[in-house]
Amino acid sequence: MEETITIYCKNTRSYHDVPRGISLIQLKDLLGIQLRYPIIAAHVNYKVENLDFLLYKPKDVEFLDAGSPSGMRAYVRTLGMVLSCAVNELFPEMDLRVEHPISKGYYCTLQWHRDKTQDPDEEQEPPVMTRDMVKDIKERMKRIIAEDRPIIEEEKQTKEVIRMFAERYNNESSIFETLGNPYCRYFRMGGFIDYYTNVLLPSSGYINVFDVVPFKDGLLLRIPNRNNPTVLEDEVAQDKMFSIFQEYNRWNKLLRINNVSDFNIACKQNKSFGLIKLAEALHEKKIAQIADAIAMKRPKIVFISGASSSGKTTFSKRLQIQLLVDGIRPEVLSMDDYFVNRVDTPKDENGEYDFETVNAVDLPFFRQQMHDLLDGKEVDLPTYDFTKGERVFRGNKLKLKRDSVLIIEGLHALNPCVLPDVPKELTYKIYVSTLTTINIDNHNWIPTTDIRLLRRVVRDYKYRGFSARETIARCPSVVRGEQKWVYPFQEEADVMFNSALIFEFAVLKRHAEPILQEVPKFCEEYTEAHRLLKFLQYFVPVPEREIPPTSFLREFVGGSSFRY
């Protein structure tokens, strides 16, 4: 008699008795599961698994398509492996490096396999990627997809995996050493092996929407639209953001740190405190340069915007100090103090308060006060009481002096509708971002949203009384608001500032792990908590005693000399 297990399928909302040892792909066919887009992965007890995963015990199962965040991540990772394999087959002496996200895709370059006899201090010129090379790569990817090559997950002793990858990529630095596991898994597609941080699709044939196009001195890997994965994301111009990424990439190369394994080795060699000092010095120098540019232009208003947890508040406080050095009297205002009373806050399509919309700000009142200030009048500034959800007045009067500059910090500060009739020559716009400047390895990038999410998890827990589960649950609405109200205006900035720090994940690790571990394993939010916990395993912890009290990181982990 065939042994069976009982599983609960969230797609059918019912229990099913199925053969023990059944794979997810067999279960999908047995239950006749159909989703809006092709099924490519599944949540099993809220953990992401590939469709080859075998079920031996009772589980909760939810099948996923590319329209889900977990499904899209699996799709893009698999697309990355197909691209890496194509490069390997066409140019075996080179390796692909996925540098960073840009223009709603991923900017990639080629690099030579390192010659072990080469002097490590000798700079090696990267290969020049031509249009014909990009065309050939795209055609080879199409062939790999058409051949529907199976993608097999394998596991071997860590020392053997390290040897295999050192031989394949001619690189002695390995992320496998950081994990500290006796066995490590990796992926094989024919004779090509690669490593990815989470599950892939069962075969290359699952990829059906992609493009690669020439971009700068490399190529842009274009991916499906997250809301409609049957079409590509629109390519958008982000020249200013690209220049910031490149600036920090050059800095990392000077430090000889491009990947997490390089960073971990430096920490084990007691170089972390030096990295902290250099990274903090770079921030201070950049802020001073921005202050000098403002002093040259002499605007009346400086707008500072950025997504949630990007460090806007700390940036405004540090900029304030540098402006004082330049002989300018800064007056800092937060747009949060101009929120409408909570009962008047607009609601989203789910009937929940929409705090991300620009209409959550009392724009007529804000505009009136800003014009009064520019006209030399004294105004009674509001303060928003977030506990009561009301705007209050506490006698905080402000009148601008001749040498004053008004600094306005807020989510919507770069939106032209905020102060539409102020002449451009009277303004200076700054966008504060968190562009991750380090990758796990050449093929595994770190999403720029992860650093802000981890910051928010730690800050909300320490200072706002929110659990990690509550913070993660609010993420979708926060992200939707940023995509609608923040990102479209970031290229409007006169300058961009990157508040990310190369050592940040290694410090956040100690704070975030116990908070994330409190998320129950039986809820939707556990999927994201589990992903973040796995991600933090790649970093060796770094003590924070050398981090200065004015650091951006202090806004989230504590110990800041600023008042928030």
C-alpha positions in Angstrom: 0.0 0.0 0.0 1.4 3.4 -1.0 2.3 5.6 1.9 0.7 9.0 1.9 1.1 12.4 3.6 -1.3 15.2 4.1 -0.4 18.6 2.7 -2.3 21.9 2.8 -2.3 23.8 -0.5 -2.9 27.5 -0.1 -3.8 27.8 -3.8 -6.7 25.4 -3.4 -7.4 26.3 0.2 -7.8 22.6 1.1 -6.0 19.5 2.4 -4.8 16.8 0.1 -3.5 13.3 0.7 -0.7 12.7 -1.7 2.1 10.1 -2.1 5.0 10.4 0.2 8.1 11.6 -1.7 6.1 13.5 -4.3 7.9 16.4 -5.9 6.4 19.9 -6.1 6.1 19.8 -9.8 4.3 16.4 -9.6 2.0 17.9 -6.9 1.3 20.9 -9.2 0.2 18.6 -12.0 -1.8 16.2 -9.7 -3.8 19.1 -8.2 -4.1 20.9 -11.6 -2.8 24.2 -10.2 -3.1 27.1 -12.6 -1.9 30.6 -11.8 -2.0 33.8 -13.8 1.5 33.2 -15.1 3.5 29.9 -15.4 4.3 28.3 -12.0 8.1 28.5 -11.3 8.6 27.9 -7.5 6.7 27.4 -4.3 6.6 28.3 -0.6 6.9 25.2 1.6 6.1 26.2 5.2 6.8 29.7 4.1 10.3 28.9 2.8 11.0 29.2 -1.0 11.7 25.9 -2.6 12.3 24.9 -6.2 9.8 22.6 -8.1 12.1 19.6 -7.7 11.7 19.7 -3.9 10.4 16.4 -2.5 7.7 16.2 0.2 8.2 13.6 2.9 6.2 15.2 5.8 3.0 17.2 6.1 3.6 20.7 4.8 1.8 23.9 3.8 2.4 24.5 0.1 1.8 27.6 -2.0 2.7 27.6 -5.7 4.3 30.8 -7.1 4.5 32.5 -10.4 6.8 35.4 -11.5 4.2 37.8 -10.3 5.2 37.1 -6.7 8.3 38.6 -5.1 9.8 35.2 -4.4 9.0 33.9 -7.8 10.5 36.9 -9.5 13.7 36.6 -7.5 14.0 32.9 -8.6 13.4 33.9 -12.2 16.0 36.7 -12.2 18.6 34.4 -10.4 18.0 31.8 -13.1 18.3 34.4 -15.8 21.6 35.3 -14.3 22.9 31.8 -14.5 21.9 31.5 -18.1 23.8 34.7 -18.8 26.8 33.5 -16.9 26.8 30.2 -18.8 26.6 32.0 -22.1 29.6 34.1 -21.3 31.5 31.0 -20.1 30.8 29.2 -23.3 31.7 32.1 -25.6 34.6 33.6 -23.6 36.0 30.9 -21.3 39.0 33.1 -20.3 36.5 35.7 -18.9 33.9 35.9 -16.1 30.7 37.8 -15.9 30.3 40.3 -13.1 26.8 41.5 -12.2 27.8 45.0 -10.9 24.5 46.5 -9.6 20.9 47.2 -10.5 20.3 50.2 -12.8 17.6 51.4 -15.3 15.3 48.6 -14.1 17.8 46.0 -15.1 21.3 44.8 -14.1 24.5 46.4 -15.3 27.1 43.7 -16.1 30.7 43.7 -17.1 33.4 41.2 -18.1 36.6 40.6 -16.2 39.6 38.4 -17.0 40.2 35.3 -14.8 42.8 36.2 -12.4 46.3 34.9 -13.1 47.7 33.5 -9.8 51.2 34.4 -10.9 50.2 38.1 -11.4 51.2 40.7 -8.8 48.0 41.4 -6.8 48.9 45.1 -6.8 49.0 45.2 -10.6 45.8 46.7 -12.1 44.5 44.5 -14.9 42.6 46.3 -17.7 39.1 44.8 -18.1 38.0 43.4 -21.4 36.2 45.7 -23.8 32.7 44.5 -24.4 31.6 45.3 -28.0 28.2 45.4 -29.5 29.0 42.2 -31.4 29.9 40.5 -28.2 26.6 41.5 -26.6 24.8 40.2 -29.7 26.6 36.9 -29.5 25.8 36.6 -25.8 22.1 37.1 -26.4 22.1 34.5 -29.2 23.9 32.0 -27.0 21.4 32.6 -24.2 18.5 32.0 -26.6 20.2 28.7 -27.6 20.6 27.6 -23.9 17.0 28.4 -23.3 15.8 26.6 -26.4 17.7 23.5 -25.3 15.8 23.5 -22.0 18.9 22.5 -20.0 18.1 21.0 -16.6 19.4 23.0 -13.6 20.5 20.5 -10.9 21.2 21.4 -7.3 24.2 19.5 -6.0 25.9 19.3 -2.6 29.5 18.3 -1.7 32.0 18.7 1.1 32.8 22.4 1.4 36.5 21.8 0.8 35.7 20.1 -2.5 33.3 22.8 -3.5 35.9 25.4 -2.8 38.4 23.5 -4.9 36.0 23.2 -7.8 35.1 26.9 -7.9 38.7 27.9 -7.4 39.6 25.8 -10.5 36.6 27.1 -12.4 37.0 30.8 -11.7 40.7 30.8 -10.9 40.0 32.7 -7.6 41.2 31.8 -4.2 38.7 34.0 -2.3 35.5 32.1 -1.6 32.2 32.8 0.0 31.9 29.2 1.0 34.5 29.6 3.8 32.3 32.2 5.5 29.3 30.0 5.9 31.2 27.5 8.0 29.2 24.5 6.8 30.7 21.1 6.3 28.8 20.7 3.1 27.8 23.4 0.5 25.3 23.3 -2.3 25.8 24.7 -5.7 24.1 24.5 -9.1 25.0 22.6 -12.3 23.7 23.1 -15.8 25.4 20.6 -18.0 29.1 21.1 -17.5 28.7 24.6 -16.1 28.7 25.1 -12.3 27.7 28.2 -10.4 26.6 29.4 -6.9 23.4 31.3 -6.0 22.0 32.3 -2.7 18.6 30.7 -3.1 16.6 28.5 -5.4 16.6 28.5 -9.2 14.0 27.3 -11.7 14.1 23.6 -12.8 15.6 24.3 -16.2 16.7 27.1 -18.6 13.5 26.6 -20.6 11.5 28.4 -18.0 13.0 31.6 -19.1 10.8 33.3 -21.7 11.2 37.1 -21.2 14.6 38.8 -21.2 17.0 41.0 -23.2 20.6 42.0 -23.1 21.6 45.3 -24.7 24.9 47.3 -24.8 25.1 49.6 -21.8 28.0 52.0 -21.0 31.1 49.8 -21.1 29.2 46.6 -20.4 25.7 45.3 -21.0 22.3 45.7 -19.3 20.4 42.5 -18.4 16.8 43.5 -18.8 14.2 41.6 -16.7 10.4 41.1 -16.7 8.1 43.8 -15.3 7.3 42.9 -11.7 3.6 43.7 -12.2 3.3 42.0 -15.6 6.1 39.5 -16.1 5.0 38.8 -19.7 6.7 42.1 -20.8 10.1 43.7 -20.0 10.6 46.5 -17.6 10.9 49.9 -19.3 14.5 51.0 -19.6 14.8 54.3 -17.8 17.7 56.8 -17.8 19.5 56.9 -14.5 22.8 58.6 -15.3 23.3 60.3 -12.0 22.6 57.1 -10.1 25.0 55.2 -12.4 27.8 57.7 -11.7 27.3 57.3 -7.9 27.6 53.5 -8.3 30.7 53.9 -10.3 32.3 56.3 -7.8 31.8 53.8 -5.0 33.0 50.8 -7.1 36.2 52.7 -7.8 36.6 53.3 -4.1 36.0 49.6 -3.3 38.7 48.7 -5.8 41.2 50.9 -4.1 40.4 49.0 -0.9 40.6 45.7 -2.9 37.1 44.8 -1.7 34.6 43.9 -4.4 32.8 41.0 -2.8 31.7 39.8 0.7 34.5 37.2 0.8 37.1 40.0 0.3 35.4 42.0 3.2 35.3 39.0 5.5 39.0 38.2 4.9 39.9 41.9 5.7 37.9 41.6 8.9 39.7 38.4 9.9 42.9 40.2 9.3 41.8 43.0 11.8 41.4 45.6 9.1 37.7 46.3 9.8 38.4 49.4 11.9 40.5 50.9 9.1 37.6 50.2 6.7 35.2 52.0 9.0 37.4 55.0 9.3 37.9 55.2 5.5 34.2 54.8 4.8 33.2 57.4 7.3 35.8 59.8 6.0 34.5 59.4 2.5 31.0 60.3 3.7 32.2 63.4 5.5 34.2 64.5 2.4 31.2 64.1 0.2 28.9 66.0 2.5 31.5 68.8 2.7 31.7 68.9 -1.1 27.9 69.2 -1.3 27.9 72.0 1.3 30.6 73.8 -0.8 28.5 73.5 -3.9 25.5 75.0 -2.0 27.7 77.8 -0.8 28.7 78.6 -4.3 25.1 78.6 -5.7 23.5 80.3 -2.6 20.0 78.9 -3.1 17.2 79.9 -0.7 15.9 76.3 -0.4 17.7 73.0 -0.2 15.4 70.0 -0.8 16.5 66.6 0.6 14.6 63.5 -0.4 15.1 59.8 -0.4 13.3 56.5 0.3 12.4 55.3 3.7 15.4 54.6 6.0 17.8 56.1 3.5 19.2 58.4 6.2 17.7 61.7 5.1 17.5 63.0 8.7 21.1 62.3 9.5 22.2 63.7 6.2 20.3 67.0 6.8 22.0 67.3 10.3 25.5 66.6 9.0 24.9 69.0 6.0 23.8 71.6 8.5 27.2 71.4 10.3 29.1 71.7 7.0 27.0 74.7 5.9 27.8 76.4 9.2 31.5 75.9 8.4 30.9 77.7 5.1 29.3 80.6 6.9 25.7 79.7 6.0 22.9 79.6 8.6 20.8 76.5 7.8 17.2 76.1 9.1 16.0 72.5 8.8 12.3 71.7 8.4 10.8 68.2 8.1 7.8 67.7 5.7 6.6 65.1 8.2 5.5 68.0 10.4 3.0 69.0 7.7 1.1 65.7 7.5 -2.7 66.2 7.6 -4.4 64.9 10.8 -4.6 61.2 10.8 -8.4 61.2 10.4 -7.9 63.2 7.1 -5.2 60.9 5.7 -6.1 59.4 2.3 -6.8 55.7 2.2 -5.4 53.2 -0.3 -7.3 50.6 -2.3 -7.4 48.3 0.7 -9.0 50.9 2.9 -5.8 51.5 4.9 -4.2 54.8 5.6 -1.8 55.7 2.8 1.0 57.6 4.5 3.2 57.4 1.4 1.1 59.5 -0.9 2.0 63.2 -1.4 -1.6 63.9 -0.5 -0.9 62.9 3.1 0.9 66.2 3.3 -1.2 69.4 3.8 0.3 71.0 0.7 -1.7 74.3 0.7 -0.6 75.0 4.3 3.0 73.9 3.6 3.2 76.1 0.5 1.8 79.1 2.4 4.3 78.8 5.1 7.3 78.4 2.7 6.2 81.5 0.7 5.8 83.5 3.9 9.4 82.5 5.0 10.8 83.4 1.6 9.0 86.8 1.8 10.8 87.5 5.1 7.8 86.9 7.3 7.8 85.1 10.7 5.8 81.8 10.8 4.7 79.6 13.6 6.0 76.1 12.6 4.0 73.0 13.3 5.1 69.8 15.0 3.4 66.5 14.2 2.4 64.4 17.2 2.6 60.9 15.7 1.1 59.4 18.9 -2.1 61.5 18.6 -2.0 61.7 14.9 -2.4 65.5 15.0 -0.5 68.6 14.0 0.3 70.8 17.0 1.9 74.2 17.5 4.3 74.7 20.4 5.5 78.3 19.8 8.3 77.3 17.4 8.7 80.6 15.5 11.0 81.0 12.5 12.1 84.0 10.4 14.8 83.6 7.8 17.8 85.9 8.0 19.9 87.2 5.1 22.5 84.4 5.5 19.9 81.7 6.0 19.1 78.8 3.8 16.0 76.7 4.3 16.6 72.9 4.3 13.4 70.9 3.6 13.8 67.2 4.3 11.1 64.7 3.4 9.9 61.8 1.2 8.3 64.1 -1.3 10.8 66.9 -1.3 11.9 66.4 -4.9 8.3 66.2 -6.2 7.8 69.3 -8.4 4.2 69.7 -7.1 5.4 70.5 -3.6 6.5 74.1 -4.4 5.7 74.4 -8.1 6.2 78.2 -8.4 9.6 78.6 -6.7 12.2 79.5 -9.4 14.7 76.7 -10.0 17.6 79.0 -9.5 16.5 79.5 -5.8 16.6 75.7 -5.1 19.2 73.0 -4.7 18.0 69.3 -4.8 19.7 66.4 -3.1 18.6 62.7 -3.3 19.9 60.4 -0.5 20.1 56.8 -1.6 21.4 53.5 -0.2 23.2 52.0 -3.1 24.8 48.8 -1.9 28.5 49.0 -2.8 29.5 45.3 -2.3 28.2 42.1 -3.8 28.1 38.6 -2.3 30.2 37.4 -5.3 30.5 38.1 -9.0 27.1 36.6 -9.8 25.1 37.4 -6.6 24.2 41.0 -6.1 22.7 42.5 -3.0 19.4 44.3 -3.6 19.6 47.9 -2.7 16.3 47.6 -0.8 17.8 45.1 1.7 20.0 47.6 3.5 17.0 49.9 4.0 14.8 47.0 5.2 17.3 45.8 7.7 17.8 49.4 8.9 14.1 49.8 9.3 13.7 46.4 11.1 16.3 47.4 13.7 15.1 51.0 14.1 11.4 50.2 14.4 12.1 47.5 17.0 14.5 49.7 19.1 12.7 53.0 18.9 9.1 52.6 17.7 8.0 49.4 19.4 7.3 47.5 16.2 8.2 43.8 15.8 10.0 42.6 12.7 6.8 40.9 11.6 5.0 44.3 11.7 7.8 46.1 9.8 7.9 43.4 7.1 4.1 43.4 6.8 4.2 47.1 6.0 6.9 46.7 3.3 4.6 46.2 0.3 2.8 49.5 0.9 6.0 51.3 1.6 7.6 50.0 -1.7 4.5 50.9 -3.7 4.6 54.4 -2.3 8.3 54.8 -3.1 7.8 53.5 -6.7 5.0 56.0 -7.3 6.1 59.0 -5.3 9.9 58.9 -4.8 11.8 57.0 -7.5 10.3 58.9 -10.5 11.9 62.2 -9.2 15.4 61.0 -8.1 17.1 62.1 -11.4 15.7 65.6 -10.8 18.3 66.0 -8.1 21.3 68.3 -8.5 23.4 65.7 -6.6 23.0 62.2 -5.2 24.5 61.0 -2.0 24.9 57.4 -1.1 24.5 56.8 2.6 25.3 53.0 2.5 28.5 51.9 4.3 30.6 49.0 3.2 30.7 47.5 6.7 27.0 48.1 7.4 25.6 44.6 7.0 28.3 43.2 9.3 27.2 45.6 12.0 23.5 45.3 11.4 23.9 41.5 11.6 24.2 41.5 15.4 21.2 43.7 15.9 18.9 42.3 13.2 19.3 38.5 13.7 17.6 38.2 17.2 14.8 40.5 16.0 14.2 38.5 12.8 14.3 35.2 14.8 11.2 36.4 16.7 9.1 36.2 13.6 6.8 33.2 13.9 7.4 30.4 11.4 3.7 30.1 10.6 3.1 33.5 9.0 3.6 35.2 5.6 6.2 37.5 7.0 8.5 34.5 7.9 9.4 34.1 4.2 11.1 37.5 4.2 12.6 37.1 7.7 14.1 33.7 6.7 15.5 35.2 3.5 17.2 38.0 5.5 18.6 35.7 8.1 20.1 33.5 5.4 21.6 36.6 3.8 23.2 37.8 7.0 25.0 34.5 7.4 27.4 35.6 4.7 28.9 38.3 6.8 31.3 38.0 9.7 30.2 40.3 12.6 32.0 43.6 13.1 32.0 45.4 16.5 30.6 48.9 16.4 32.8 50.6 18.9 34.8 52.4 16.2 31.7 53.8 14.5 31.6 57.6 15.2 28.4 59.0 16.9 27.6 61.0 13.7 27.5 58.0 11.4 24.4 57.3 9.4 24.3 53.8 11.0 23.9 55.4 14.4 20.4 56.6 13.4 19.3 53.0 13.3 21.5 51.0 15.8 21.8 53.7 18.5 24.6 55.7 19.9 24.1 58.8 17.8 25.1 62.3 19.0 22.1 63.7 17.0 18.6 64.0 18.4 15.9 62.5 16.2 
